[in-house]
């Protein structure tokens, strides 16, 4: 907290401290329940129903319910879930040790992704003294060279992110457009992308039909408004914060001239922050 104080010009400090609090709570639950089940197996304490269910889940290779209730949405089995949790903790650890925000954010590593998204908008709005409800994101998918440059230098505005997976389509790096999946290819990685806040009036509207919720009739941007979800069920509930527990945001992806949004909607194309394995 000393290294990351609350600052008007840097909302990422608040995002980080809130993430640390959430992960600290989760790891404390994991450590305490593991100690309790060890004591119960030795006969030092009574094996409660909750501990018995936890033990059964671990034997079956599943995440215990007492852990998943305190964690972020995930469909991973226990082994993959633990590996993923350690990767998230290492991401935050590197951020804390560097004493500054990373040049590239692992968007999949956040417990509460919407806080990071809001923090990025907030930094831009406060920097240029704009009402936050007048700004929104424009997106750019980076080329291979731009990805290397992003590792070395932070952007002037917005955030460079990584860690999303396309489901139902792939990214054609040569043509720089959304393309059909290759045979037996269920998921593909999306390259780094730039979340660039802009005034809503400066963002080119999507070409589409309002009745199909795909854009505006007079829109000029030939892009697919791709939904991003935390995991593959693509459904969640509205939490007390007003955000979905699964849906994250829409991300605009360039399309080939012979495709339209309807084509990719029929394909069920979406992006995920994590896979099921």
VOPAGU-2260 file (C-alpha; in pm, 1 decimal, decimal comma):
REM VOPAGU-2260
SITE   aa  ch    i         X         Y         Z
SITE  UNK   A    0       0,0       0,0       0,0
SITE  UNK   A    1     293,2     232,0      70,4
SITE  UNK   A    2     435,7     167,9    -278,3
SITE  UNK   A    3      92,5     197,3    -441,6
SITE  UNK   A    4     -94,9     481,6    -268,0
SITE  UNK   A    5    -434,2     608,1    -379,8
SITE  UNK   A    6    -359,6     863,0    -652,2
SITE  UNK   A    7    -596,6    1071,0    -863,4
SITE  UNK   A    8    -379,0    1027,2   -1174,6
SITE  UNK   A    9    -313,7     651,2   -1136,5
SITE  UNK   A   10    -619,4     433,1   -1085,6
SITE  UNK   A   11    -411,3     117,7   -1139,4
SITE  UNK   A   12    -278,4     153,3    -783,6
SITE  UNK   A   13    -631,3     104,8    -651,9
SITE  UNK   A   14    -693,3    -180,8    -896,7
SITE  UNK   A   15    -379,7    -359,9    -775,0
SITE  UNK   A   16    -452,1    -322,3    -403,2
SITE  UNK   A   17    -808,9    -447,0    -452,0
SITE  UNK   A   18    -682,8    -746,3    -650,1
SITE  UNK   A   19    -431,5    -828,0    -376,1
SITE  UNK   A   20    -707,2    -818,3    -113,3
SITE  UNK   A   21    -924,3   -1057,2    -316,5
SITE  UNK   A   22    -642,8   -1303,3    -381,5
SITE  UNK   A   23    -523,1   -1284,3     -20,7
SITE  UNK   A   24    -873,8   -1382,0      94,3
SITE  UNK   A   25    -878,5   -1674,5    -151,0
SITE  UNK   A   26    -533,7   -1805,2     -55,1
SITE  UNK   A   27    -619,0   -1778,6     314,9
SITE  UNK   A   28    -928,1   -1995,6     260,5
SITE  UNK   A   29    -720,8   -2249,3      66,0
SITE  UNK   A   30    -447,5   -2266,2     332,0
SITE  UNK   A   31    -685,3   -2287,3     628,4
SITE  UNK   A   32    -904,6   -2559,6     473,5
SITE  UNK   A   33    -600,3   -2766,3     370,7
SITE  UNK   A   34    -470,6   -2751,5     728,0
SITE  UNK   A   35    -812,4   -2847,9     862,9
SITE  UNK   A   36    -850,1   -3148,4     634,9
SITE  UNK   A   37    -501,9   -3268,6     731,8
SITE  UNK   A   38    -597,3   -3246,9    1098,9
SITE  UNK   A   39    -926,2   -3425,7    1029,2
SITE  UNK   A   40    -745,6   -3710,9     851,4
SITE  UNK   A   41    -520,1   -3749,7    1155,1
SITE  UNK   A   42    -826,1   -3763,5    1381,8
SITE  UNK   A   43    -741,3   -3440,0    1565,1
SITE  UNK   A   44   -1070,2   -3271,2    1468,4
SITE  UNK   A   45   -1411,0   -3392,0    1352,0
SITE  UNK   A   46   -1443,3   -3449,9     976,3
SITE  UNK   A   47   -1727,6   -3211,5     893,3
SITE  UNK   A   48   -1950,7   -3251,8     590,3
SITE  UNK   A   49   -1781,3   -2953,6     424,8
SITE  UNK   A   50   -1433,8   -3106,1     469,2
SITE  UNK   A   51   -1559,9   -3442,7     343,5
SITE  UNK   A   52   -1697,7   -3281,8      27,4
SITE  UNK   A   53   -1367,2   -3100,0     -17,4
SITE  UNK   A   54   -1170,4   -3424,4      11,6
SITE  UNK   A   55   -1401,8   -3604,9    -232,7
SITE  UNK   A   56   -1363,8   -3323,1    -486,6
SITE  UNK   A   57    -984,3   -3330,7    -464,5
SITE  UNK   A   58    -979,8   -3709,5    -512,5
SITE  UNK   A   59   -1193,8   -3662,9    -825,1
SITE  UNK   A   60    -961,9   -3386,9    -953,5
SITE  UNK   A   61   -1222,3   -3112,0    -910,1
SITE  UNK   A   62   -1196,0   -2770,9    -746,2
SITE  UNK   A   63   -1359,8   -2790,3    -399,8
SITE  UNK   A   64   -1680,0   -2588,2    -375,9
SITE  UNK   A   65   -1550,5   -2396,5     -73,4
SITE  UNK   A   66   -1263,3   -2270,3    -293,3
SITE  UNK   A   67   -1463,7   -2201,4    -608,2
SITE  UNK   A   68   -1717,5   -1993,0    -413,3
SITE  UNK   A   69   -1437,2   -1761,4    -302,9
SITE  UNK   A   70   -1266,2   -1758,2    -642,8
SITE  UNK   A   71   -1318,1   -1617,3    -991,0
SITE  UNK   A   72   -1531,4   -1807,4   -1249,7
SITE  UNK   A   73   -1344,7   -2106,6   -1392,8
SITE  UNK   A   74   -1424,0   -2446,7   -1544,1
SITE  UNK   A   75   -1074,0   -2586,4   -1509,1
SITE  UNK   A   76   -1006,2   -2916,1   -1328,9
SITE  UNK   A   77    -812,1   -2895,2   -1002,3
SITE  UNK   A   78    -459,7   -2940,5   -1143,5
SITE  UNK   A   79    -504,0   -2676,9   -1416,8
SITE  UNK   A   80    -686,4   -2448,5   -1174,6
SITE  UNK   A   81    -392,4   -2449,2    -933,6
SITE  UNK   A   82    -144,5   -2379,9   -1216,4
SITE  UNK   A   83    -364,3   -2091,2   -1332,8
SITE  UNK   A   84    -393,6   -1952,9    -978,2
SITE  UNK   A   85     -15,1   -1959,0    -935,4
SITE  UNK   A   86      27,3   -1777,6   -1268,7
SITE  UNK   A   87    -214,1   -1505,5   -1151,7
SITE  UNK   A   88     -28,4   -1468,2    -822,1
SITE  UNK   A   89     304,7   -1443,7   -1006,9
SITE  UNK   A   90     159,3   -1175,6   -1236,1
SITE  UNK   A   91      62,4    -964,5    -932,4
SITE  UNK   A   92     390,8   -1044,4    -756,4
SITE  UNK   A   93     592,7    -914,4   -1052,6
SITE  UNK   A   94     378,3    -598,2   -1054,9
SITE  UNK   A   95     440,5    -538,5    -683,5
SITE  UNK   A   96     814,4    -610,1    -707,0
SITE  UNK   A   97     856,2    -375,1   -1004,4
SITE  UNK   A   98     673,8    -103,5    -804,2
SITE  UNK   A   99     501,3       9,5   -1122,3
SITE  UNK   A  100     231,8    -113,8   -1359,3
SITE  UNK   A  101     354,8    -352,8   -1631,8
SITE  UNK   A  102     386,0    -242,0   -1994,1
SITE  UNK   A  103     158,4    -529,6   -2099,9
SITE  UNK   A  104    -129,4    -641,7   -1878,4
SITE  UNK   A  105    -238,4   -1004,5   -1861,3
SITE  UNK   A  106    -611,4    -930,2   -1875,2
SITE  UNK   A  107    -694,7   -1292,4   -1793,1
SITE  UNK   A  108    -502,6   -1268,4   -1465,4
SITE  UNK   A  109    -741,4   -1029,5   -1291,5
SITE  UNK   A  110    -993,1   -1153,1   -1037,4
SITE  UNK   A  111   -1232,0    -865,7   -1116,7
SITE  UNK   A  112   -1154,7    -770,1   -1477,0
SITE  UNK   A  113   -1410,3    -488,6   -1488,1
SITE  UNK   A  114   -1210,9    -294,2   -1226,0
SITE  UNK   A  115    -908,1    -291,8   -1458,7
SITE  UNK   A  116   -1124,5    -182,7   -1753,5
SITE  UNK   A  117   -1279,4     100,9   -1550,5
SITE  UNK   A  118    -936,7     200,7   -1416,9
SITE  UNK   A  119    -802,9     239,1   -1771,5
SITE  UNK   A  120   -1097,0     460,7   -1867,9
SITE  UNK   A  121   -1061,0     657,4   -1545,4
SITE  UNK   A  122    -692,6     734,2   -1605,7
SITE  UNK   A  123    -774,0     871,1   -1951,2
SITE  UNK   A  124   -1075,3    1074,4   -1833,7
SITE  UNK   A  125    -882,3    1231,0   -1545,2
SITE  UNK   A  126    -575,0    1302,8   -1759,7
SITE  UNK   A  127    -778,3    1502,8   -2011,5
SITE  UNK   A  128   -1040,2    1627,0   -1760,5
SITE  UNK   A  129   -1332,6    1457,0   -1933,1
SITE  UNK   A  130   -1652,3    1309,3   -1782,9
SITE  UNK   A  131   -1596,7     933,3   -1774,4
SITE  UNK   A  132   -1936,8     862,6   -1929,0
SITE  UNK   A  133   -1827,5    1047,2   -2247,2
SITE  UNK   A  134   -1536,3     810,9   -2317,9
SITE  UNK   A  135   -1525,2     451,4   -2442,8
SITE  UNK   A  136   -1273,0     208,0   -2588,0
SITE  UNK   A  137   -1147,9     177,0   -2940,8
SITE  UNK   A  138    -937,3    -133,5   -3006,3
SITE  UNK   A  139    -631,5    -211,8   -3215,5
SITE  UNK   A  140    -488,3    -561,1   -3267,0
SITE  UNK   A  141    -109,9    -530,4   -3273,8
SITE  UNK   A  142     122,5    -671,6   -3537,7
SITE  UNK   A  143     418,3    -892,8   -3445,5
SITE  UNK   A  144     657,8    -596,0   -3445,4
SITE  UNK   A  145     418,0    -383,9   -3241,7
SITE  UNK   A  146     390,2    -663,9   -2984,8
SITE  UNK   A  147     767,8    -659,1   -2936,6
SITE  UNK   A  148     768,1    -281,2   -2904,1
SITE  UNK   A  149     485,5    -297,1   -2650,2
SITE  UNK   A  150     703,0    -509,8   -2419,7
SITE  UNK   A  151     957,5    -227,1   -2407,9
SITE  UNK   A  152     742,8      85,0   -2391,3
SITE  UNK   A  153     404,5     174,6   -2241,0
SITE  UNK   A  154     149,4     349,4   -2463,1
SITE  UNK   A  155      73,8     716,4   -2407,5
SITE  UNK   A  156    -292,1     638,4   -2335,8
SITE  UNK   A  157    -484,3     319,5   -2267,2
SITE  UNK   A  158    -348,1     -27,8   -2195,9
SITE  UNK   A  159    -181,1    -301,6   -2398,0
SITE  UNK   A  160    -327,3    -640,5   -2302,1
SITE  UNK   A  161    -271,7   -1008,5   -2374,2
SITE  UNK   A  162    -430,0   -1338,0   -2278,8
SITE  UNK   A  163    -751,6   -1372,2   -2482,4
SITE  UNK   A  164    -858,2   -1678,8   -2683,6
SITE  UNK   A  165   -1082,1   -1682,7   -2988,7
SITE  UNK   A  166   -1351,5   -1950,1   -3006,8
SITE  UNK   A  167   -1514,4   -2025,1   -3342,7
SITE  UNK   A  168   -1263,9   -1825,7   -3547,3
SITE  UNK   A  169    -896,0   -1730,4   -3563,9
SITE  UNK   A  170    -692,9   -1416,8   -3617,9
SITE  UNK   A  171    -522,6   -1392,8   -3958,9
SITE  UNK   A  172    -198,5   -1210,1   -3876,8
SITE  UNK   A  173    -108,9   -1165,9   -4245,9
SITE  UNK   A  174    -436,6   -1007,6   -4356,7
SITE  UNK   A  175    -495,9    -857,7   -4009,3
SITE  UNK   A  176    -860,4    -969,9   -4005,7
SITE  UNK   A  177   -1084,5   -1229,4   -3843,3
SITE  UNK   A  178   -1072,0   -1557,8   -4036,7
SITE  UNK   A  179   -1228,0   -1905,9   -4039,5
SITE  UNK   A  180   -1085,2   -2159,3   -3796,1
SITE  UNK   A  181    -851,7   -2424,3   -3932,8
SITE  UNK   A  182    -960,5   -2791,1   -3912,6
SITE  UNK   A  183    -952,9   -2934,2   -3556,9
SITE  UNK   A  184    -871,6   -2590,0   -3418,2
SITE  UNK   A  185   -1116,6   -2510,2   -3138,4
SITE  UNK   A  186    -937,4   -2213,9   -2982,2
SITE  UNK   A  187    -662,6   -1977,3   -3095,3
SITE  UNK   A  188    -471,9   -1704,5   -2913,9
SITE  UNK   A  189    -537,1   -1342,3   -2996,0
SITE  UNK   A  190    -223,6   -1125,3   -3029,8
SITE  UNK   A  191    -165,9    -829,5   -2799,0
SITE  UNK   A  192    -432,5    -563,5   -2834,4
SITE  UNK   A  193    -448,5    -195,8   -2742,2
SITE  UNK   A  194    -746,8     -73,3   -2538,8
SITE  UNK   A  195    -741,8     292,8   -2636,0
SITE  UNK   A  196    -992,2     525,1   -2464,7
SITE  UNK   A  197   -1143,5     793,0   -2685,3
SITE  UNK   A  198   -1435,5    1031,3   -2677,8
SITE  UNK   A  199   -1741,6     839,6   -2789,0
SITE  UNK   A  200   -1794,2    1096,0   -3065,0
SITE  UNK   A  201   -1448,8    1010,7   -3207,5
SITE  UNK   A  202   -1514,4     635,7   -3236,0
SITE  UNK   A  203   -1643,9     534,4   -3580,2
SITE  UNK   A  204   -1982,8     358,4   -3539,0
SITE  UNK   A  205   -2008,7      -5,9   -3648,3
SITE  UNK   A  206   -2185,4     -84,4   -3973,2
SITE  UNK   A  207   -2488,8    -298,8   -3901,7
SITE  UNK   A  208   -2857,1    -311,1   -3818,6
SITE  UNK   A  209   -3001,5    -169,6   -3496,0
SITE  UNK   A  210   -3278,7    -433,9   -3487,7
SITE  UNK   A  211   -3010,9    -706,2   -3478,2
SITE  UNK   A  212   -2796,8    -510,7   -3230,1
SITE  UNK   A  213   -2501,6    -522,0   -3471,4
SITE  UNK   A  214   -2448,6    -150,1   -3522,4
SITE  UNK   A  215   -2590,6     149,2   -3706,3
SITE  UNK   A  216   -2727,7     169,4   -4059,6
SITE  UNK   A  217   -2501,7     469,2   -4122,4
SITE  UNK   A  218   -2202,4     307,8   -3948,3
SITE  UNK   A  219   -1872,8     294,4   -4139,0
SITE  UNK   A  220   -1653,7      64,1   -3925,8
SITE  UNK   A  221   -1640,0    -280,3   -4088,6
SITE  UNK   A  222   -1576,7    -477,0   -3768,8
SITE  UNK   A  223   -1722,3    -760,5   -3564,8
SITE  UNK   A  224   -1834,5    -659,5   -3216,2
SITE  UNK   A  225   -1694,2    -968,3   -3045,0
SITE  UNK   A  226   -1816,3   -1052,4   -2691,7
SITE  UNK   A  227   -1552,6   -1143,9   -2432,3
SITE  UNK   A  228   -1633,3   -1390,4   -2153,4
SITE  UNK   A  229   -1436,5   -1511,9   -1853,8
SITE  UNK   A  230   -1507,7   -1877,7   -1929,5
SITE  UNK   A  231   -1677,2   -2096,7   -2186,6
SITE  UNK   A  232   -2031,3   -2128,8   -2046,4
SITE  UNK   A  233   -2090,9   -1772,3   -2173,2
SITE  UNK   A  234   -2348,7   -1709,4   -1903,9
SITE  UNK   A  235   -2341,6   -1543,4   -1565,1
SITE  UNK   A  236   -2550,8   -1357,9   -1313,7
SITE  UNK   A  237   -2571,1    -988,1   -1238,5
SITE  UNK   A  238   -2358,1    -922,3    -930,8
SITE  UNK   A  239   -2410,5    -652,4    -668,8
SITE  UNK   A  240   -2159,1    -430,9    -854,1
SITE  UNK   A  241   -2391,1    -421,4   -1155,9
SITE  UNK   A  242   -2154,0    -634,3   -1365,4
SITE  UNK   A  243   -2203,6    -983,4   -1504,6
SITE  UNK   A  244   -2005,4   -1259,3   -1334,1
SITE  UNK   A  245   -1900,9   -1388,5   -1678,6
SITE  UNK   A  246   -1939,9   -1128,7   -1955,6
SITE  UNK   A  247   -1647,5    -883,9   -1968,0
SITE  UNK   A  248   -1689,8    -647,5   -2265,4
SITE  UNK   A  249   -1725,5    -621,2   -2643,2
SITE  UNK   A  250   -1404,7    -600,5   -2848,2
SITE  UNK   A  251   -1411,9    -471,9   -3206,6
SITE  UNK   A  252   -1227,2    -697,5   -3454,5
SITE  UNK   A  253   -1160,1    -606,9   -3820,7
SITE  UNK   A  254   -1331,0    -832,5   -4076,0
SITE  UNK   A  255   -1252,3    -920,9   -4437,1
SITE  UNK   A  256   -1447,4    -720,3   -4695,7
SITE  UNK   A  257   -1653,7   -1028,6   -4795,7
SITE  UNK   A  258   -1768,6   -1097,0   -4436,6
SITE  UNK   A  259   -2023,2    -917,8   -4221,8
SITE  UNK   A  260   -2117,1    -936,7   -3854,8
SITE  UNK   A  261   -2404,0   -1175,6   -3926,8
SITE  UNK   A  262   -2154,8   -1430,7   -4060,7
SITE  UNK   A  263   -1956,9   -1440,6   -3734,9
SITE  UNK   A  264   -2267,5   -1424,6   -3515,9
SITE  UNK   A  265   -2391,7   -1743,6   -3686,3
SITE  UNK   A  266   -2052,4   -1901,0   -3612,8
SITE  UNK   A  267   -2100,8   -1812,6   -3245,9
SITE  UNK   A  268   -1762,9   -1639,3   -3237,8
SITE  UNK   A  269   -1656,6   -1507,5   -2897,7
SITE  UNK   A  270   -1343,4   -1460,1   -2691,9
SITE  UNK   A  271   -1252,4   -1619,9   -2360,0
SITE  UNK   A  272   -1006,6   -1510,9   -2092,8
SITE  UNK   A  273    -931,9   -1876,4   -2008,9
SITE  UNK   A  274    -980,7   -2225,1   -2150,0
SITE  UNK   A  275   -1136,0   -2523,9   -1976,6
SITE  UNK   A  276    -814,7   -2723,9   -1950,2
